[in-house]
């Protein structure tokens, strides 16, 4: 038997670390080649890390919520490799140290006695952190309990982990630097009192009382659901965007009858030839890419008091995940793709997004975003800008409606396929004229669609 070190692989040029979110295997379980061992999360995507060998998981070097750097060993797998490490060198080393100094013998004996005493004592309860507003991993709580660190002391430790979490290194450094004094013996419950200023503040603040009452009511009358890690990131990103950009919207109705008729005519032949479905999304993406080429000042970002004009047109495509969250894979250099290439990229990114198989580099460097709210039946919406971009386009549902058709012989009523485009843009750098002309360019391109076009 030999041991293989499973390291955190490189996930993209810009990714240096990731957070371990779930262990998929337990110690002692058999592992197949390419079988997922654990899940990790970056600030962009969540993904599984597969095993590079077959064997048995014998050691986990990190706990859930620990931050791991690329290249660090995460797990030890025992394999049937023939490269068996000999123990002769270890034996020789042990023989060399077979005559230790008397001081060493005494120290070892003392440690053995302490260990025996510890084992014989009943296991104490884990540190209760329910009253704290911070999250602590099981590993951190166990270390705090073993070192006699109280919850009040734990709350004073500055965390270097994700979202300010206290990591294993943080709490060990706290102990090693001598900042910690063992917690005094636990006093009877009646002697433990909250500091007077805090108690007084709570009594005098009716808002606090209301919040507490509402929380208790929710616990009793409803189900309390914790937000997922991705949900928290999305929530923060959306709030930051609204507080950063001055959001303004422009709406325009588009007659997409020619687009609908053309797609219905070519979609079956396209699928037989390319092995891909032709949806409306690549058609809309092509229209947006052409409009960005015509109005490059929509393809920008803001950095303080400066504007960065992007060279590449990288379209973000908002995709819904099975758990209800959203992710935005990016179509790189979208203006350089023909319809076949656009359809293949759109389908590939959408499928891998649903399967949680996107790479971190595939959800970064977007310059403009498109979201299809019509998928869920919405006629139009007011999407929030995906920072640091300055615009986002929402595609409404396509509906058949009666419409006035102008001809040389006069006007008449006919059935047309129509939809709304909703354009949100950053009014700090995009004025109403540019925002409206851009979405009008998208509409003109779709309404002027060539129904005889080859694909």
Secondary structure as GFF3:
##gff-version 3
##sequence-region A 1 455
A	DSSP	beta_strand	2	7	.	.	.	ID=ss1
A	DSSP	beta_strand	17	23	.	.	.	ID=ss2
A	DSSP	beta_strand	30	31	.	.	.	ID=ss3
A	DSSP	beta_strand	36	41	.	.	.	ID=ss4
A	DSSP	beta_strand	46	50	.	.	.	ID=ss5
A	DSSP	beta_strand	55	60	.	.	.	ID=ss6
A	DSSP	beta_strand	67	69	.	.	.	ID=ss7
A	DSSP	beta_strand	73	79	.	.	.	ID=ss8
A	DSSP	alpha_helix	88	96	.	.	.	ID=ss9
A	DSSP	alpha_helix	102	120	.	.	.	ID=ss10
A	DSSP	alpha_helix	138	147	.	.	.	ID=ss11
A	DSSP	alpha_helix	151	154	.	.	.	ID=ss12
A	DSSP	three_ten_helix	162	164	.	.	.	ID=ss13
A	DSSP	alpha_helix	168	176	.	.	.	ID=ss14
A	DSSP	three_ten_helix	189	191	.	.	.	ID=ss15
A	DSSP	alpha_helix	196	204	.	.	.	ID=ss16
A	DSSP	alpha_helix	206	221	.	.	.	ID=ss17
A	DSSP	alpha_helix	229	244	.	.	.	ID=ss18
A	DSSP	beta_strand	247	255	.	.	.	ID=ss19
A	DSSP	alpha_helix	257	274	.	.	.	ID=ss20
A	DSSP	alpha_helix	281	294	.	.	.	ID=ss21
A	DSSP	three_ten_helix	296	298	.	.	.	ID=ss22
A	DSSP	beta_strand	300	303	.	.	.	ID=ss23
A	DSSP	beta_strand	306	309	.	.	.	ID=ss24
A	DSSP	beta_strand	315	320	.	.	.	ID=ss25
A	DSSP	beta_strand	326	331	.	.	.	ID=ss26
A	DSSP	three_ten_helix	334	336	.	.	.	ID=ss27
A	DSSP	alpha_helix	339	354	.	.	.	ID=ss28
A	DSSP	three_ten_helix	360	363	.	.	.	ID=ss29
A	DSSP	beta_strand	368	371	.	.	.	ID=ss30
A	DSSP	three_ten_helix	373	376	.	.	.	ID=ss31
A	DSSP	beta_strand	391	395	.	.	.	ID=ss32
A	DSSP	beta_strand	399	407	.	.	.	ID=ss33
A	DSSP	beta_strand	410	426	.	.	.	ID=ss34
A	DSSP	alpha_helix	432	447	.	.	.	ID=ss35
###
